[in-house]
């Protein structure tokens, strides 16, 4: 095997050095990617590169690796090993592009929708349709519509995130959290529509809900990524599941799809938010506030309503609620049902099913792709020798116990220690949403988060979006912030729509509709 010392010095990252040293796209015998048959007993080590930041995971795979390999052998997948390397965020994209350009693409790796489109166009990825025909567990747990979103010219080029069948496993977990103890202190009920939410926000801002005698609270909290989805949802609009940093949704209008931020309903929602901001009901610093600062506002009881996910109600979750309870043990957080708008509409934008590093692809030069897919299929199987519980939770009665009557996983080993052993997220080769570890309170919030979901009509990135990225990242953000904060009038929204189409939006919309029509056939 040829050493890649020059490449390793360029990357200068331990986990990536291991990835390159292992040879990435070719096996030690120098065989071509297609030469190994599924029945081959020759040892193979699959090199995997994931968008994760988990420093606890040992480069060797830890004590978990021999147990995982042994169970694979019992399941009829012999002589298979794996090498997992990781790095997170923008660094991941940079390092993956470097590996690609140097011809050292991993066998199996994380991609986002933009990278997926680019790599398919460059012929770097393997189409998976024939392989997936022999992967029943992958096909069982990954919804059909998610496969549709990773097709190019009718062929599947990536493996999306799957989901277990229980309702609390819905990918949609986000909603509006409220300080229930503030509602109780002021004798208020949870709001059911925008008018009632308006009254709650006023009370939280001006009626001293924390009873400290000071005018130091705001009704609505947020940060620079907040989109205040509950307001847009009340007009039937889903803007973005990731706030101002995520892709703007496509919505159907008059037999075609348009970006939701150009619709008249968006203008109406902006008018509501501008009015609430003008009345002082929203934290005035939200446009420049980082996420950690916004969490500090919650922990210090400065805001009473804010966007969050269902896990925010977990008192033992170690997040901001745990911190809040240390400061104020009597605090109570709950998730609100969606609030209705003037026409009875309500909803919340669906989560991007291809986000968070869960979308993964196979190199066109991957070793023994038949055995790789067989391994991935085994990794999500709950058959007697299936790998899903071992990979996700570690060893039964050592790292966790399972109460079948409650369908409840009780973890006795922390995630950090699972990572040190070599279990959990680093070796969940295919992500399957599994929340059997949640308690009744979190499950109740998850039920709310899974309801009244506004669908994005097209998740695929079209080429023109790559040509005009600033239309969403800069143009929309500027108009959104300046309109909400009252720097510009609501009527400036019309100018935004005009600029969007003039500066590339028309081309984006044309290409998107071509893709949408293909998917609809």
N, C-alpha and C positions, 0 to 999 in steps of 0.2 A: 504493500500500500504506500502510495506516495505521501510524504509529509507535506503539510501546507504551512510551513513555519512563517512564510511571509504573510499569508492571509491571517494567521493567528495573531501576528504582531499588529496588523492593521486593526483587527477587531478589538483586541485588548480587553476582552470580557471573558471571564473564566468559563461561564456556561457556553459561550459561543465557541471558545477555543475547543471545548470538548466536542461540540457539534461538528466542527470542521475536521478535527483530528480523526473522528470516526468515519470520515469518508463521505458522509451525507448521501449523495445520490447513487453510489455504487457499492457492491459488497466486496469483501476481502478477496474473493477469488477473481475479481475483475469481470464478472459475468454481466451481460447486458440485463436491463431491467425486465425484459420479457422472457429471459431464458429459464427462469425458475418456474416450475409447474406447481399447482396447488398441492399436489401430493408429495412434493419434494421434502426430504428429511434434512437437507443441508441447513446448517444453522444460519439464521438471518437476524440481524439487529436493525430494527427500524429507527431511523433518526427523526425525532420529532422536535419541533420548535414552536413554543406557545407564547402568546401574549399574556404573560402573568408576571407579577412581582412577588415571588415567594422565596425569599432568601434561605428559609429553613430547610428547603428540600435539598437532600444530599446529591452531589453530582453522580455518585455511584448508584443511586436508586434506593439506597438504604436497606434496612432489614425487610422491607415489604417486597422487594423485587423477587427473591427466591420463592416466596409464598405465592405471588401473582403468577410467576412463570410455571410453578408446579400445578396450580389450578387450571391454567391454560392447557397444560399437557393432559390433565384428566379429562378436559373437555374435547380432546382430540386435536389440539393445535400444538404440535411438537416443535422443538428446536427454534423457538421464537424468543427473541430478547428485544429490549427497547432502550433507547437513550433519549431522555427528555432534557431539553435545554429551554431556558426561559429568560425573558426580559420584558419590561412592560412599557406601555404608552408609545410616545413618538419614537423612543429609542428602538422599540421593536420594529417599527416600520423601516427605520433607517438601516438596521442590521439585516433585516430580511431582504431589502432591496440590494444591499451589498452582497449578500450570499447569492442572490439571483444573478446579478451582473457578473459575478466571478464564476458562474457555472457550478456553484456548490449548494443548490437548492435542497432543503431537507426532503425526506420522503413524505412527510405529513406535517402540516403547519397551519397556524391561524391566519386568516385573512379577513379584511373587512370588505364591504361590497364594492368599494372603489378598486382595491387591489385585485379582487376577483375578476372584475371586468377587464382590467388591464392585462392580467396574466392569461386570461382566456384568449384575448386578442393576440397575444404574443405566442400562443401555442405552448405555454409552459405547464399546463395542467392536464391531468388525465380525465377523460369523460368516464363517469362511474356507472352508467345505466346497466351494462352487462354484469358488472360486479355486484351491484345492489340487488339484482335478481336472486342472488344466493345469500342475501342478508336479511332474513325475516324479522329479526328483532329491531334492526334499524328502521325497517319499513313500518313496523308496528308502533314504535314510539315517536316517530317524527311525522307530524301532520302533513297531509298531502300538499296543502297550500305553501308550506315551507319549501318543499322540493320544487314547486313551480317557480319560486323566487330565485332559484340558483340555476335555472336553465338558460342556456344560450344556444340558439338554433335548435331547440328541442332536446338538447342533451344536458344532463346533470353534471355540474363541475365542482360541487362542494357538498359537505355534509353539515346541515343546519343543527340547531339545538332541538332536542326532543323534549317530551313532557309525559310524565306519568298521568294516569287517567283521573286521579282524585281532583275534585274541584279546587282544592286549596293549592294545587300545582299550576294554576293558570299563570301564564307569563306576565299577566297584567296585575301589578301589585300596588300601583301608585294611586294616590288620591289626596284628599284634603284632611289634614289632622287638626284637631281642635283641643284646646285646654278645657276639658270637661269640668274641671273644678271651678274655672272662671264662669262657665255657663251656670253652674249650680249656685255660685256665690251671688250672681245677679238675677237669679230666678228666671233664666232663659232656657228655651228648648233649642235643640239643634235645628238650624235653618233647613228649609226644604226648597226654597227658591231664592232668586237673586235679591228680591226685596227684603226677605227675612235675613239673608246673609249680610246685607247692607246694615240692617239694624244691629246685628250682633257685632259687626266691626265697629260701629259707632260706640256701642256700649263698652267694648274692650278698650277703646281708645280714650274715652272721656269719663267713664264711670268707675274708675279705680278698681278694676277687677281683682287685683292682688291685695287690696285693702292696706296699702302702705302709706296712704295719704299723699302720694305724689303723682304728678301728671307725667308718667314715664313709660307708658305702654302704647303699643300700636296694635290695631286689629289684625292687619295682614302683613306677614313677614315674607321675605324672599331674598334672593341673591341675584347676581348678574346673569345667571342661567335660567332664572325663573320665567315661565311664560304665563303663569296664572291660568292654567288650563281649565279650571273649573268655570271661569267666566266665558271663555271661548266655547267650551262644551255646552254651556247654557244657550248658545246660539247655533248649536249643531256643528260647530267647527272643531276639528282636531288639528292643532298646529304642529306640535312636535313632541315626541315622547321624551326628548332629552333637553327640552327648553331651547334657548337660543343657540346652543351648540350642536343640536341635532338636525337631521334633514327635515325640511318642511313637508308636511303631508300633501298627498294628492287626493283631491275630492272630486266626485263625479258631478258634473253640471251639464245639463242639456245634451246628454249623449256623448260627452267627452270628459277628460280629466283635466283639472287645472290645479295649480298650487293653491292651497287653502288660504294663504295670506293675501291673495288678490280678490277674494270674494267680498260681497257687501256685508256678509255676516261678521267678518273680521273687523270691518269698520265700526259696526255697532258695538262689538265687544271692547274695542279700543276706547270708544266714547264712555263706556261704563268705568273702565279702569282709570281714565283721565279724571273723571268726576270724583272717584274715590280717593285718588291721589291728591286732588285739589282740596278735598275735605280733611286731609291729614290722617286718613285711615290706614295708609300704607307706610311701611318703613321707608322714609325718604332716601335712604342710602342704598336701597336694593340694587340700583344700576351699577354700582361700583363695588359691591360687596362680594368677597370670596365666600365659598361654601363654609369654611371653618368659622368665619366671622358670623355668618347667619346662624350657625348652630350655637354659637356663644349667646346670641340674642335669645334663643329658645331656652337654653340652660339657665340664663339669668332672668327668665320670666319677663322679657320685654315685648314679646309678640304672642298672640293667642291663636292665630290661624295661619297655617303654612302648608305648602306642598311637601309630601313625603310618602314613604311607602309603608306597607302594612307592618313591616318589622319594627317600625318606630314605636309601636305600642308594646313591644317586648320589654318588660321591666328588667329582665336579666340578660338583655342582648349586648350589653357593653357599649351601647351607642349613646346618643344624646339624652335619651329618656333615663338611662341609668345615671348619667351625670346630673340630670335635673332632679332626680329623686334624692341624690346625695345632698343637694342644696335645699330642696323642699320636699320632704317625704310625703306630704299630702297632695302633691301634684297628680293630676290624672290626665292622660292623653287617650283620645279615641279617634277613630276614623269616621268621618261623616259620609252619609250617602250623597250621591251626586245631587246638585241643586238644579232646579228647573229654571229656564229662562221665560221670557214673556209669552212665547208661543208653545210652552210646554216641552221644549227640547232639553236634553241633558246628555252628558257623556264625558268620556275621558279618552285621550288618544292612546291607541294600543302601543305596547312596547315594541321596539324594533326587534324582530326575532333573529336578526343576524348581527346583533351588537355584542359587545362585551367579550370579544375573543372566542365566542362560541362557534363561529363559522370556520370550518376547516377544510382544507383542500389537499389533494394528492398530486405530487409532482408527476409530470409526464414521464420522468425517468426513474420513478420510484422502484425500489427493489420489490420483487415478488408481490405485486399489487393484489393478487388473489388472496394470499395469506394475510396481507395487511387488512383487507376488508373483513376477512374471517375473524381476525383478532378484534377489530372494532365492533363487529356484531356481537362477539362474545362479551365484550366489555359492558354492554348494556343489557345483557340477558339475565333474567332472574330464574333461569332453569337451575336444577340442583348444583350443577358445576358452572353456572354462569358467574360472571365477574362483577356485576353491578354493585352488590353490597360490600364485597371485599374492597374494591377500588374506592368506593365512596366513603365508607365508614370505618374501614379497618377490620379487625378480627372480631367475630361475634363472641360475646361474653368476656372479651378482653378490652376492646375499645368502645363497644356499645352493646346494648340489649334491645330486644324487639318485643313489644307487647302487641301480639296479634289482635287481641280483642279491641284495642284502641287504635290500631294501625299506627303505633307510636314508637319511634326510634329514640332511645335515651342514650346520649353520648356520654361516656365516662372519660374519654380522652379528648383534650382540647384540639382545635384545628391546628394550632401551632405544633403540638406534639405529633399529630397525625402526619403533618408535613415532614417533620424530622424523621419519622419512620419510613416515609416514602409513599404514604397513602393520600387519599382525597384529591383535591383539585388538580395537582400536577399530573396524576395518572388517570384522571377521568377523561379518557381519550376522546370520547364523545360526550358532550354535555347533555344530561337528561335532568330536567327540573324534577326534584324529589324533595318535598318538604315534610316528610313523615316525622321530622324532629320537632315540628312546631306545636305549641300548646293551644288550648281552646281559644284563648284571647286573640292570639295572632291569627289563628285559622278563621275566626269571625271577621277580622279586618281583611284578610285575604279574600273572603267571599265578597265583601263590598268592592274591593279593588278589581275583581274579575267581572263585574257587571257594568252594563251600559258603556260598552267600549266602542269608540269611533275608529273605524278601520282606515288604514292608509291604502289607497287603491293601487299603489305601485311602489315597491321597495327597491326595485332595480335602479342603479345609477346609469343614466344615459350619457353618452359622450359629451354632449353640450354642457352638462353640469360640471364636467371636469374643465371645460374651457372657460366657464364663467362662475367660478366658486364664490366670488365676492358678492354675488347678488343676494345670497342668503346670509353669508357670514358677516358682511359689512353693511350693504344697502338696507336690508330688512332690519338688522339690529339697530341701526341709526334711527330709522323712522319709528320703530317700535318704542325705543326709549324716549325719544324726544316728544312723541305724541302722548304717551302715558304720563310723562312728567310735566306736560303742559307747555314745554318750550315751543312746540308747534301745535297748531290747531288740528282737530280731527280731520278737517278737510284736506290737510296735506297728504292724507292717505291716498287720495286720487293721484297725486303727483308721484307717489311711490309706485303705484300700479303702472303708470305710464312709463316711468324709467325702467322698471323691471322688464317690460316687454321690449322696449327700445334697446336695452343693453344686453340682450341675449335670451331673455325669457321666452320670446316667441319661438326661437329655435329649440329651446329645451322642451317646451310644451309640445311642439310638433313631434319630436323624437319620442317623448314619453307616450303620446297617444298611439304611435306606431307600435310600441312595445305592449301597451295595454290591450290593444286590439288583438295582437298575437296571442297574448295570454288568455284572452276571453274566448278564443276559438276552441 
